[in-house]
Amino acid sequence: MALAAEHAKQEITAVRRADGESRTLAASLPRLVLEARRIAANVIHGLHGRRRAGSGESFWQYRRFVSGEPSQNVDWRRSARDDHLYVREQEWEAAHTVWLWPDRSPSMVFASKQARDSKLERGLIVTFALAELLVSGGERVGIPGLMTPTASRTVIDKMAQAMLHDEATRSSLPPSFVPSALAEIVVLSDFWSPISEIKTMLGGLSASGAHGVLVQIVDPAEESFPYSGRVEFIEPEGGGAITAGRAEKWTGDYVARVARHRDEIRAETNKLDWMFSTHTTSRSAAELLLFLHSGMMVNKGSVRTAGVKAGRTA
């Protein structure tokens, strides 16, 4: 009974924390911004640009002159050092728009003892850090319905300020909007929404030809369901509650239902050539950041691989 009471107490504490999140966001954001900048700084070393030939100011490489090309393409200074003609190529620097959506709904505030951060904190840290990396690489970053795309070096500060002054009640999934065909979209959420809502979201965002990635951020307790005895489970967004007499008997059905829900999401993302992955908050935020950044760089120019499209990350 004592164990059951303790579990119930933890659930109630989580709900109270969710209820007060809007009041504590201002206090939490400075720490999250600093953590995001630290992770981005550690990850950014060794990363490169898009590494594609195209219009830009940065030198990429010399290549052999191809018969039939205009003679003005020849770099005569480089060619004079060899028996061949060479063309100087610049690195492609066309700005690319990436829309980031961190789920800030009440369910994201849950955090068990095994977690490093709450789901909300992890989502914001990764969102800020990814924005920093993308802007450093010449991309534009925006938040649907909240912040227009920007390539400002102070993108993290702009995002944080936009969230602090956001008075709207935000749902788990991004609002309906029409991204450009070349845009990338990253949605960080626990994705406990009904599959019908997720299908509708994906259909709307991909209608223009845009692609993206869905990352399901979950707490370790949501992954393994480590409950036993009499436990009251409270839904933080609807306020409903359900009591389990012997919670340990629910484990098998719970795990199966989660797996089925993920399979349904994966089936939809596969149809649309999007990526779907999961991330547990007991693992490193840098691991997820690397996965997202490297995956987006690989996928530029419509180069998509089935190996990462349906993979699990952290």
C-alpha positions, 0 to 999 in steps of 0.5 A: 500500500505504501508503494502504491501511495508513493506512485500516486503521489508522484503522479499528482506531483507531475500534474501540479508541475504541469499546471504551474509550467506556464508560470515557471517557464520564464525561470527555466528558459535561461538554464535551457538556453545555456544547456542548448548552447553548450551542446550545440558548441560541442556538436558543431566541431567537425560538422561541415556545410552542405558540401554541394557545388552551387552559388555561394562565396565559399570555395569548395574544390577544384575539378577538371574542366569538361569539354563543352563548358564556357571557357570563362569557367576555367581558373587559369591561375590554378590551371597554370600549375598543371597540364590540365584545365581546372574549374573553381567550384563554390559551395552551395549556400542557398538558404533552406527553411527548417520549421521546428515544433517543440510540443509545449502541451501539459503532458510534456512536463512529466518527469520520472526519477530516471529522467535527466530532464522532463520531456518539455525541457528535453524538447526545448533544449534540442530545439534550441541547439538544432536551431543554432546548428542550422543557422550556423550552416546558413539555414533559416529556422522558424516555429509554425504559428509563432516565429517566422523563419530567420537566419539570425545568429541570435536565433535561440534568443528570438525563439525563447522570447517568442515562447515567453510572450506566447499567450496562446494555448498550444496543442501537442501537434503543430498548427496547420500551415503550408510549408514550401516544397523544399522546407524541412519540418521537425516535430518534437512531441510525445505523440500520445495524440490519437493516430487520426490527428497525427495522420491529419497533421502529416497529410497537411504538412506533406501536401506541398511536397515538404518532408520532415521528421517526427521525434517521439520524446518519452520518459523512461517510465512511459517506456517500461511502465514500472508501476505496481500495486494500486495506482491512480493515473491522472491525465494532465491535459484532460484532467481525467483519472483512472485507478489500477488495482494491481498496476503490474498486470497492465504492463503487457497490454500497455507495452503492446499498445505503445508498440502498435501506436508507434507502428501506426505512426511509422506506417504513415511516415513511411508512406510520405517519405518522412522519418520517425524516431523515438528518444528517451529522456534518460539518454543524451540530448547530444545524441538526438541532436547529432541524429537530427542534424546528420539526417537532415544533411544527408536528406538534402537534395532528396537523398533519402535512405530507408535505413534512417527513415524508420530508425530509432535513435535515442 
